[in-house]
């Protein structure tokens, strides 16, 4: 099994409290134990520091074909039906606190 930084399960559910057409149709609920939350926080801090140090870029979209590139990183997860998880690999860094 891969050495992951943390695992956070999520589920997608219908937004039953929609007030208008601008309200989302569905909501994403991410569940964390305290230990998972601390591991996720450490992962996010490490990745943010690496993004700044390595000047990695993400696209921030302001329209269908309009975007700016900004320093950052992406977090990918997997979805099966209405459930899934985020389980990113540990960053390769000697400073990592995992």
ABEGO torsion letter per residue (X at the ends): XBBBABBBBBBBBBBAABABAABBABBBBBBBBAAAAAAAAAAAAAAAAAAAAAGBBBBBBABAABBBBBBEBBBBBBBBEABBBBBBBBBBBAABAX
